[in-house]
Amino acid sequence: MLNTNLKHITSEADFKQVIESNEKVMVCCGRMGPMCLPVYDIMEDLEEKYESVVFYDMAFDSPDAHVIRNHPKSAGFMGLPFTYYFKNGEAVEATSSIQSKKQVKELLDKHFA
């Protein structure tokens, strides 16, 4: 489990439950490293502003993280974290590597406004 203030996905079953029972979900799959920490911080900052979106993290090295690592939208991703935006159970966007607050907000507004 990651040491963040976000809600955590700890298993494949959790992952399925989260994306199936919530209309708008952002999941950041990473480690406690320099490329991931800023994204977790951004997500924590935006939770109150985007009340209709649920924000979760998932440990990249967990065996159950294969649901993110092996997702078709992850093909070709080279840098952590892998960040996914799900709407109605479907992945509508995925990014890799560090993101700025502006980039994250643009994607949230594009897919969840």
Secondary structure, DSSP 8 states (H G I E B T S, - for coil): ---SSSEEE-SHHHHHHHHHH-SEEEEEEE-SSTTTHHHHHHHHHHTTT-TTSEEEEEETTSGGGHHHHTSGGGTT--SS-EEEEEETTEEEEEEES---HHHHHHHHHHHH-
